[in-house]
């Protein structure tokens, strides 16, 4: 009789803990199905520049499977005078302390900002369409210097805008804005 009681107690023990383990597994499966364990998919897209410079009306990171790039978009000037946008760069690499630009960025020379032709001109506190560069797209790089983003990937980096304020004797400036965006089809 004692052996049967021990066997029954052992069976009840295993059954109770078996149900508890099954419940925990079901909860974990439900959380995984809802995407709780994929935080990169839950990060909201955003674009922000320092106060008093620019505001992003629309920032689109496109990709064609081999590289990701910024296409033409709208910027909003928050300056109280006319602004000429001269160039763009897109990179998650750390900026050089001397130039304020990430390594490998070409075509953003302060001396030719006003003479190279406008990429876009914005009036005071106005919104307008500007091109990413003279060819209307600027390649985006990750922190390692690669640009091979797939459609659906999240891009986390910075967009550098070179601009000159009218009445400032042609001195070009660069401002960096933070961008988090999902790579869209080209």
N, C-alpha and C positions, 0 to 999 in steps of 0.2 A: 504494500500500500504506500509506503514512503517513497519508493522509486517512481510510482506513477505521479505523485504530487510534485516531485522534483522535475519530472519531465513536463508536466503541465505548466509549472511555474516558468521553466525555461522557454517553453513555446509562447506563453503570454508575453514574456519579456521580449523575445525576438519579434513578435507580431507588433507590439506597441512601438518599439523603436523602428521597425520597418515602415510603419505608417508615418511616423514622424519624419524619417528620411525621405520618403516619397513626397510628402508635402513640401519639404525644403527644396527638393529637386524641381517640383512643379512651379514653385515661386521663382526660382532662378531661371527656368525656361521662359516663364511669362515676362520677366524683366528683360531678358535678352531679346525676346520677340518685340518688345516695345522700344528697343534701341538704347536702353540705359547704359549699356557697356560700350557704346560707340559715341563718345562725347564730341568727336570731331564733326559728326553730322548734326549736332545740336547747336553748334556755334553759329550765332546770327551773323549775317553779312553786314558789313559796315564800312564806311569810308569817312575819315575825319582828318582835317587839317588844323593847325593851331588857330586859335581865335584871331579874328581880324585879318585873315589872309584869304583863304578860299573855302568854299563849302562844296561838297560833292552832291550834285543833283542825281547823277547816275554814273556809276563806275562799273564797267563790264570787263571781266577778264575772260577772254575767249581762248580756245585751244583747238589745234588741228591734229592732235596726237603726237606731234613731234616737238611742239613748243607752245607756250602760253604767252599771250600778249594783251596789252591794253589797246582797245580800239577807240575811235572817236567817241567823245562823251561830252556831257554838259558840266561846266564848272560855274560856280557862282562867285563873283568877286565880292569881297567884303571890305574893299578899299574905298576911300572917299575920293579917288581920282582914277583916271583911265589907266588900264593895265594892258601891257602887251605880253602874251604868253609866247615864249620862244622855244621851249622844248620840254620833253618829258623823259623820265627814266623810271624803270620799274624793277626793284630788286629787294630781296630779303637779306642781302649781305650787309654787313656793318659798314657804315660810311667812313671814309678817310677823314681824319681830323683836320687835315689841311684844306681839302677841297669841299668837304661836306657832302661828297658824292660817293657811292659805292664803287669798288674797283671795276674797271672795264667799261665804265660809262663814257661814251664818246659823243661828240656833237653838242655839248653843253658848255661852250666857251663864252665866258662873260663878255669878251671884247666884240663878239659878233652877234650879240643878242638882237640888236635892233636892225642890223644890216642884212641878216640872212632871210628876211621876209617873215611876216607874221604867221605863226601857227594859229593864232587867234587873238583877237582884241576884245577886251571887255570894258564897258563903261563903269562908272562908280556904282556900286551896289547892284550890279546887273548880272543876269544869267545868260549864258550863251554857249553855243556849240563850238568846241575847239578840237583840233586834231591832235592825236597822240604825238605825231611828229610830221615831217614833211611827207612821209609815205603812209600816213594815217594809222600806223601801228607801231608799238614799241614792245619789244620782247621783255618778258618778266623772268627773273631768275630767282631760284631758291637760295637758301643760305650757303649752299655749297657751290653756287655758280652755275647750276644746271637749269635748263628751261623745259625739260621734258615732262610736262604736266598732262594728265589725261582728263578728258571731259568728266566732270563730277568730282574731281579732286578739289580740296580747299586750298586757296592761295592765301598765305599770310605773309605780308611784306609791306613795303613802302613804295609810294609813288612820289617821285621828285618832280616838281614843276619849276622850271626856270622862267622867270618873268622880269619885266622892267616896269617901273611906275613912271608914268609920263611926268616930265619936269624933273627927273632925277638924273639928267645928263647921261642917259644910256647905261647906267650901272645895272648889271644883271644881278639878280638875287635868286636863291634857290630855297624853296620851302618843301618840306617832306610831310606827306600825309600817310597815315596808317590805313591799310586796306585788308579786309578779310572778305573774300568772295569765292564763290564756287565757280570753277572753270566751266564756261558754257560752250556749246558747239560753235564753231566758226561761222 
